[in-house]
């Protein structure tokens, strides 16, 4: 019952109730997790997955690992010939991605059989393509072959035609055959799995852009297309974060960066709520570059004093980054496996120590050293910050 309560409050974004339900769920988790009522048996996997989401937000990596291990054990019991088995693979893979375990995610979802009668199998095929894009060395030939196989497997079902358009575009981008008008082919065609299709094309585009194989106006157009897909539900936080960080790359100085984070903070949709602490931290840190009188620690603390979204690590982040040793704080974040918190903390640390060249340089070195835990949009923004700071 606690897991059911947790899933319901996650869907409406009530973080006070989320944390309350989460504590009860975590306390009972080790005693076993089963759905006694057969009518709700299909809910088991998503409910287990939902347990991990607030755990990751609150930096409880131990609990997130427990959830991942349970999904793995359950997955071994289910044959992939049945949708229930595929669903477990999907959730297990998505959780691995959230924990920045990219190689593990790729192994989990690769080789899933195709069945164009079920959306779950199509989603698994899409997720395999997405995990391929997270690998440091992507072979365009291998990616293209996987896309061709996907199109062959799902090209006869009209239900998936739009998804095929998105993955075909991703293939063109990876192979370097993209032209700007290709984006017009997908702008009004959300796929059966629109958020996942958008993540695939966006990561392909960012990777190509960083290799000077995708145009500036293409990135801007893609941001607009993604904005139309974002309807605000809780399951779209990953795309919201990705799109927002892409928007931040338009900044050419701290003032512009602060203005862009201010715009992000005006978005009160459920998908944006989990990113509120990071965005506020980035905003206040950037303001401090041009306004020496501002007290970012005090404002941050007062703003989030009664906010249940913030984690313990984030509560002390500005103080640690500004008044103590920023590099040590970042290293503790890494050692704690709070990889999703590394990047916003690092960028905040750069702004807070903007006039301390050695500190800025050391922060960038730490992030570069741990590049394997970054997302593509984070790598893109880091490059822009390096240009701004001259590092």
N, C-alpha and C positions, 0 to 999 in steps of 0.2 A: 504493500500500500504506500510506503514511503517513496518508492521509485515512481509509482504512478503519480503521486503528488508532485514529485520533482519534475517529471516530464511536463506536467500541465503548467507549472509556473514558469518553466523555461520558455514555453511557447508564448507566454504573455509578457515575458521579460521582467517579472517581479523578483528582483534580486534579494530583497529582504527575505521573502519566502523561499527563494532558491537556496540560500545559505542555511536556513532553518531545516528545510527538507533534506538538504545534502548531508548535514551532520547526522541525522537519524538514519539515512540510507547507508552512510559509511560505517556507522556503529553496527549495523545489522549485516553488512556485506559479507564478512568472514563467516557468518553462520550459515551461509548458503543463499543462493539466488535462484528461486524457481517460481514459476507461475502455476499455481495450483488449479486455477479455473481454466479449463481447456478452451473456453471461448476466447481467452486472451493470450493463448500460447504464441501466436504470431507477434505479439508485442514484446516478447522476451528480449530479443536482440536489440531493438532500438532503446528499450528501457535501460539495458545494461550500458549501452553507449552513452545515454544521457547522464549516467552517473559520472562519467569521466569529464564531461564538459566543465562543470563548475570546479571540479578538482584541479583541472589544468589552469583555470582562471585564477584559482586561489593558490597555485603553485604546490599543490599536493601531488607531487610526481609519483610517490609511492602508491597512492590510491589509483592513479591513472594506469600504472603498470599492472596493478591487480585486475583492473577492468580489461586491459589488453590481454592478459594471460587467460582470463576466463573466456573471452571471445575466441581465443585460439583453441582452447580445449573444446568448446562447444562446436567450433568449426570442424574439428576432426571427426566429430560424431555424425555430421551431416554430409550426405553425398551431394556433390555439385550438380548432379542431375536434377535436383529439386530446387526451386526458387529460394526456399528457406536457407539452404546451404550457401547460396550465392549472396544472400543478404548479409549473412555473418561475415563473409569474406569482404564485402563492401565496407561494412562498419569497422571491421578490424583494420582495413587498409586506411580508411579516413582517419582513424584515431592515430595510427602510426605517422601519418602525414602531419597531423596536428602536433605530435611530439617531435617532429623534425627527424624522424627515423626513415629517411628517404629510401635507402637501399632495402630495408626490411619491407617497406610498403610495396616496392616493386616486386619483391619475391612473393608477397602474399596474393597479389592480384593477377600475376602473369599466368597464362595458360588456361584461363577459364574457358570452358566450352561455350559455343555459340548456340543461341536459341532465339530466333526472331519472334517467337510468340509471347515472350515475357520481357517487360521493361527492365527487370532486374539484371538480366543477362546483358542487355544493351548498356546499362549503366556500368556494369563491371568492365565491359570492353572500353568504354570511355575512360574509366578510371585507370585502366592499364596505360592508355596513351598519356594521361596526365602524369602518372608516376615516371614514365620514361623521360618526360621533360624535366624532371627534377634531378636526373643523373648528371654529374659533372661533365661527362663526355658522351654526348648524344650522337649516334650515327644517323645522319639523314637517311641513309639507305635502309637501315633497320626500322626507323620510325615510319618511313614511307611504306615499307612492306606490311607493317602492322596496320597502318591506315587502310591499305588496299584490302587486307583480309577483313577488316571491320566493315568496310563498304560492301564487300561481297556477301558477308554474313547477314547484314541487316538492310540491304538495298531493295529488298522485295516487299518490305512492309511500310506502307505510307506513313504509319505512325512515327517512323524514325527518319523520315526524309530530311527534316530540318537539322537533325543531329549530324547527318551525313554532310550537309553543307558546311557546318562548322569544322568538322574534322578534316574535310577536304581543304578548307582554307588553312588550317594549321599545317597541313602537309606542304602546301605551297610556300608558306612562310619559312618552314624549316629547310626546304630545298632551295630557297632563294628565288622562287618564281613568282613572288607576290607583286601585284600591281594595286594601286590605291583603290580602284573601282571594285576590287574583290570584296571590300568591306560592305559595299552596297548589297551584296548578295545575302548577307546574314543580318543586316541591321533590323529587319522587321520579321525575323524568322527564329524566335526562341525555340530551342530544341525541346525534346521530351524531358531532358535533364538540363534546363537552361543555365543554371548556375555553374554546373560542371563544364558544359561546353564553353562558357565564357572564360572560365579559368584556363582551359586548354589553349584557346586561341591567344589569350592575354599573355600567358607565359611564353608561348612560342614567339609572340611579337616582341616582348621585352628582350628575350635572349637574342633575337635577330637584331634588334635596335642597338644593343650593346656591341654588336659586331658590325655596326654601320650597314646593316642590310634591311632596315625598316625605317620609314620616314618619320620625322617629327609629327607631321600632320596626321599620320596614321595612328600614332599613339593617342593624340587628342581625340580623334574620331572614335577610336575604340573605347575610350573613357566614356564618351557620350552613349555609345551603344550599351555598355555595361550598366550605366545609370538607368536605362530603360528596363533592364532585366531586374534590377533591384526593386523588389516590391515591399521590402521591409521585414519579411518574416525571419524568425530566429535562425533558420538554416542557411542564411545568406551572409553570415558574418565574415567568412573567409573572402568572399568576393568583395564585400564592402571594404574590408581592410585593404585588399589588393588595389582596388580602384582609388581609394583615398590616398594611399602612399604614392601611387602614380601621379595624382594631382599635385602632391607636394613637390614633385620634381620640377614643377614650373617655376618655383621660387629661385630668385637670383641673389637674395640676401636674407638676413634674419627677419627683417620687417615683413617681407613678402611671405616668408615661411610662416610667421605668426598669424598673418591675415588668413592664410589658407587653412591653418589648423582651427582658427576661429570659425570658419565656414563649416568645417567638419563637425565641430561641436554643436552646431545648430541643428544637426540631424538627430532627432529624438526617436527615430524608428528602432524597433527591437533589435534589428541586425547590427546597429551601431553601438548599442549600450555597452557590450563587453569591452569595447575599445576606448571608452570615455577616459579612464585614467591615463592611458598612454597619450592620447591626444592632448589632454590638459597639461600633462607634464612637458610635452613637446612645445606647446604654445608658450607656457610660462618661461621655459628655458630660453626660447628664441627672443622673447621680449627683453630678457635680462641683458642681451647683447648691447642694446641701444639705450636702456634705461637702468642706470646703476642704482637708482633709488628703490626699485621694485624688490620685494622680498618674496621670491618664488616659493620658498619652503613654507612660509606662513600661509600664503594664498592657497597653495596646493592642499595643505592640511585642513584649512577651514572649508574649502570647497568639497572635500571628500570625507570630512569627519564622520558623517553618518551614512556614507555611501557603501553599501554592501558589496559592490562590484570590485573595489580595490583589494589587492592582496597585501599581505604583510611586507613582502619585498618592495612593492611599489610605494608603500607608506613612507618608507625611509629613503627612497631612491634619490630625491633631489638633494636632501641633506648630505647623503653619502657622496654623491657625485660632485657637489659644490664645495662642501666644507672639509671633506676628508679625502680619501684616496680613491679617485674615480676608477682607476685601473683595477684595484683590489676588489671593488664592488662588482665590477663586470666579471672578474674572474670567479667570484663567489656565485654569481648568477649562472655562469657556465658550469661550475662544479656541482651546482644544485640541479642541473639539467633543465633549468627554466629558460629554454632556448628562445621561446617566443617573446620573452621579456628583454632579451639581450639587445636587440636592435633599437627599440625606443629609448632604452636607458643609455645606450652609447651615443645616439644622436643628441639626446638631452645633455649628456656630459660634454659633448663638443661645444654646444651653445653656451653652457654654464661656464666653461673654461676657455671661451673663445679667444681671449687675449693671452692665454698661456700656451704658447706654441708647442712646448715639449709635451704637455699633458694631452693636447689635441692629437699630436702625432702618435703618442702612446696608445690612446683610445682607438684610433684608426688601425693601428697595428694589431691590437687585440681582436678587433672585429674581422680584419682580413685573415688573421690566423685561424679564425673559426668560421670562415666563409661557408663551410659545408652545412652549417645550421641556418643559413639565411635563405630567404625566398628570393625569387627573381626581382620582385619589385623593391625589396630591401637592398639588393645589390645595386639596382639602378639609382635609388635615392642616395646611397652611400657615395657613389661616384660623383653625384651632383654636389653633395656636401664637401667632398674633397676639392672640387673645383672652386667652390665658394671660399673655403678656408685657405686655399693655396697649398694644400698638403697632397 
